[in-house]
């Protein structure tokens, strides 16, 4: 409500409306390609919030950073989903990775787009920039929506794996990155003066 000032109220409401619509379609999708498309489309309103209503001086640079990370890390996932569509496995409930004999490398490529949104240490560099340059409401939406859909996408990917694959080294590597990020971000926060970062 604080952000709704001036003559851009309608655009702000439309941005939040589309964000809610994309989220409903993302959480309700069973098709793999729709899952990815609505995952990427849910970034668009946040992109507009940072670029149009952001207060920071470098908000366009932060927006491009955010867009580049989103695009580059989602490309391997998109290519892998296209490969599965050629095998005739569109539905996530009927899906089984054993039909592809997935390796740990392919699994890491699949979850790379979700790891960027979580964010995992090393893939999170866009996040402090986006939070600093976003308005307060945009920062709340960024934390409340984007990080949650990254975790939800990871959970959906783990559900697609068989029982024997769930305890592979790639899963432990992701857990290690999470603990590593917790330690290092905590140490870095001891020195920071900008609370938003």
C-alpha positions as CSV (number, residue, x, y, z in Angstrom):
1,X,0.0,0.0,0.0
2,X,2.9,2.3,0.8
3,X,4.3,1.8,-2.7
4,X,1.1,2.8,-4.4
5,X,1.7,6.5,-4.9
6,X,1.3,8.7,-7.9
7,X,-0.3,7.7,-11.1
8,X,1.1,4.2,-11.4
9,X,-1.3,2.4,-9.0
10,X,-3.1,0.5,-11.7
11,X,0.2,-0.9,-13.0
12,X,1.2,-2.0,-9.5
13,X,-2.1,-3.8,-9.0
14,X,-1.8,-5.4,-12.4
15,X,1.7,-6.6,-11.5
16,X,0.5,-8.2,-8.3
17,X,-2.5,-9.7,-10.0
18,X,-0.3,-11.4,-12.7
19,X,2.1,-12.5,-10.0
20,X,-0.7,-14.2,-8.2
21,X,-2.0,-15.8,-11.4
22,X,1.4,-17.2,-12.4
23,X,1.8,-18.6,-8.9
24,X,-1.5,-20.4,-9.0
25,X,-0.7,-21.8,-12.4
26,X,2.8,-22.8,-11.2
27,X,1.7,-24.6,-8.1
28,X,-1.1,-26.3,-9.9
29,X,0.7,-27.4,-13.0
30,X,1.3,-31.1,-13.6
31,X,2.9,-30.8,-17.0
32,X,6.7,-30.4,-16.9
33,X,6.9,-27.7,-19.6
34,X,4.1,-25.7,-18.0
35,X,5.8,-26.1,-14.7
36,X,9.0,-24.4,-16.1
37,X,7.1,-21.8,-18.1
38,X,5.1,-20.6,-15.1
39,X,8.2,-20.7,-12.9
40,X,9.9,-18.3,-15.3
41,X,6.8,-16.1,-15.8
42,X,6.5,-15.6,-12.1
43,X,9.8,-13.7,-12.3
44,X,8.3,-11.1,-14.6
45,X,6.3,-9.1,-12.0
46,X,9.3,-9.0,-9.7
47,X,11.5,-7.8,-12.6
48,X,9.0,-4.9,-13.1
49,X,8.9,-4.2,-9.4
50,X,12.6,-3.8,-9.1
51,X,13.0,-1.9,-12.4
52,X,10.0,0.5,-12.2
53,X,9.4,1.0,-8.5
54,X,13.0,0.5,-7.2
55,X,14.7,3.3,-5.3
56,X,18.3,2.2,-5.7
57,X,20.7,4.0,-8.1
58,X,21.7,0.7,-9.8
59,X,18.3,-0.9,-10.1
60,X,18.6,-1.5,-13.9
61,X,22.0,-3.2,-13.4
62,X,20.5,-5.3,-10.6
63,X,17.5,-6.2,-12.9
64,X,19.8,-7.3,-15.7
65,X,21.8,-9.3,-13.2
66,X,18.7,-11.0,-11.9
67,X,17.4,-11.7,-15.5
68,X,20.8,-13.1,-16.6
69,X,21.0,-15.5,-13.7
70,X,17.5,-16.6,-14.2
71,X,18.0,-17.2,-17.9
72,X,21.3,-18.9,-17.8
73,X,20.6,-21.3,-15.0
74,X,17.2,-22.3,-16.4
75,X,18.5,-23.2,-19.9
76,X,19.8,-26.7,-18.9
77,X,16.6,-27.4,-17.1
78,X,14.6,-26.4,-20.2
79,X,16.8,-28.6,-22.5
80,X,16.4,-31.6,-20.2
81,X,12.6,-31.1,-20.1
82,X,12.5,-30.9,-23.8
83,X,14.4,-34.2,-24.0
84,X,11.8,-35.8,-21.6
85,X,9.0,-34.5,-23.8
86,X,10.4,-36.4,-26.8
87,X,10.3,-39.5,-24.7
88,X,6.6,-38.9,-24.1
89,X,6.8,-38.1,-20.3
90,X,4.9,-34.8,-20.0
91,X,3.0,-35.5,-16.8
92,X,4.9,-35.1,-13.5
93,X,2.7,-37.7,-11.7
94,X,3.5,-40.3,-14.3
95,X,7.1,-39.3,-14.6
96,X,10.0,-41.5,-13.8
97,X,13.7,-40.5,-14.1
98,X,14.7,-44.2,-14.5
99,X,13.4,-44.1,-18.0
100,X,16.2,-41.7,-18.8
101,X,18.8,-43.3,-16.5
102,X,19.6,-39.9,-15.0
103,X,23.1,-39.3,-13.8
104,X,24.2,-36.9,-11.0
105,X,25.3,-34.4,-13.6
106,X,21.9,-34.4,-15.3
107,X,20.2,-34.0,-11.9
108,X,22.4,-31.0,-11.0
109,X,21.5,-29.4,-14.3
110,X,17.9,-30.0,-13.7
111,X,17.9,-28.4,-10.3
112,X,20.3,-25.5,-11.2
113,X,17.5,-23.1,-12.0
114,X,15.8,-23.8,-8.6
115,X,19.1,-23.6,-6.7
116,X,19.6,-20.1,-8.1
117,X,16.2,-19.0,-6.7
118,X,16.6,-20.7,-3.3
119,X,19.4,-19.1,-3.2
120,X,22.3,-21.5,-2.7
121,X,25.7,-20.0,-1.9
122,X,27.6,-19.2,-5.1
123,X,24.5,-18.8,-7.1
124,X,23.0,-16.1,-4.9
125,X,25.0,-13.1,-6.0
126,X,22.0,-11.5,-7.8
127,X,19.9,-11.5,-4.6
128,X,21.6,-8.9,-2.4
129,X,21.7,-6.5,-5.4
130,X,18.0,-7.1,-6.1
131,X,17.0,-6.6,-2.5
132,X,19.0,-3.4,-2.1
133,X,17.6,-1.8,-5.2
134,X,14.0,-3.1,-4.9
135,X,11.4,-1.1,-2.9
136,X,10.5,-2.4,0.5
137,X,7.3,-4.0,-0.9
138,X,9.3,-5.5,-3.8
139,X,11.8,-6.9,-1.3
140,X,9.0,-8.5,0.6
141,X,7.5,-10.1,-2.5
142,X,11.0,-11.2,-3.6
143,X,11.6,-13.0,-0.3
144,X,8.0,-14.2,0.1
145,X,7.5,-15.6,-3.4
146,X,10.7,-16.2,-5.3
147,X,12.6,-18.1,-2.7
148,X,9.6,-20.2,-1.9
149,X,9.0,-21.3,-5.5
150,X,12.7,-22.3,-5.7
151,X,12.3,-24.6,-2.7
152,X,9.0,-26.0,-4.1
153,X,10.6,-26.7,-7.4
154,X,13.4,-28.5,-5.6
155,X,10.9,-30.6,-3.7
156,X,9.1,-31.5,-6.9
157,X,12.4,-32.6,-8.5
158,X,13.2,-34.8,-5.5
159,X,9.8,-36.4,-5.6
160,X,10.5,-37.4,-9.2
161,X,13.6,-39.3,-8.2
162,X,13.5,-42.9,-7.2
163,X,14.3,-44.1,-3.7
164,X,17.8,-45.2,-4.5
165,X,18.7,-41.9,-6.2
166,X,17.5,-39.7,-3.3
167,X,20.6,-40.4,-1.2
168,X,23.2,-39.9,-3.9
169,X,26.2,-37.5,-3.5
170,X,24.4,-34.8,-5.5
171,X,21.7,-34.5,-2.8
172,X,24.4,-34.3,-0.1
173,X,26.3,-31.8,-2.1
174,X,23.3,-29.5,-2.2
175,X,22.9,-29.9,1.6
176,X,26.6,-29.1,2.0
177,X,26.2,-25.9,-0.1
178,X,23.2,-24.8,2.1
179,X,25.3,-25.2,5.3
180,X,28.3,-23.6,3.7
181,X,26.1,-20.6,2.7
182,X,24.7,-20.3,6.2
183,X,28.1,-20.1,7.7
184,X,29.6,-17.7,5.3
185,X,26.7,-15.4,4.9
186,X,26.5,-15.2,8.7
187,X,30.2,-14.2,8.9
188,X,29.8,-11.7,6.1
189,X,26.7,-10.1,7.9
190,X,28.9,-9.3,10.9
191,X,30.8,-6.7,8.8
192,X,27.9,-5.3,6.7
193,X,26.6,-1.8,7.3
194,X,23.7,-2.0,4.9
195,X,20.9,-3.9,6.7
196,X,19.0,-4.6,3.5
197,X,22.0,-6.5,2.0
